[in-house]
Amino acid sequence: MRCKLPATASRTNGALLLALERAEAARGICAAQMGAVADCQEDAERVQAKKP
């Protein structure tokens, strides 16, 4: 799973602030996705470890 940050070409301070807010939101979504992937991998490893 790859995370994508929104492209930007800000020309004003307001546009730059909006771009920053969008990038921060995208990073938060990405972190949540990576956390879910890590949890899934850990669960799979636990299941494999319990198999005889």
N, C-alpha and C positions, 0 to 999 in steps of 0.2 A: 504494500500500500504506500503510495507516494503522496506527500502533502504538497499542496500548491498554494502559493501566495498570490494575491491579486496583483496584476500589473498596474503601474501608475505612471503618470507623467504630470505631476502636480506643478502648477504655475503660480499658485497663491498660497499664503499661509493657511487659509481655511481649507484649501484642497489638500495641502500637505498634512494637516491635522486629521482630516477625514481618511486619508490614505494610511496614516499611522494607526488609527483606530481599527480600520479594516484589517490591517496586517496583524495587529494584536489579537483580534478576534479569530482570524484564520490560524494563528499559532496555537490558540487555545483549543480550537477544534482538532488540530493536528495532534496536539498532546493527548487529548482524550482518545483519539483513534489509536495512537501508539500504545496508550495504557491498556486499551481493550485487547489489542493484539498480544501484548505481553502477558496479560491475564490468561488469555486463551492458550498461549504456549505453555505457561506454567501448569495450567489444568491438564493439558495433554501429557506433560512430563510426569505429573503425579499419577495419572492413570497408567502410563507405561511402567512406572516404577512398581505399581501394585500387581502387575501381571506376573504369573509364575514363569 
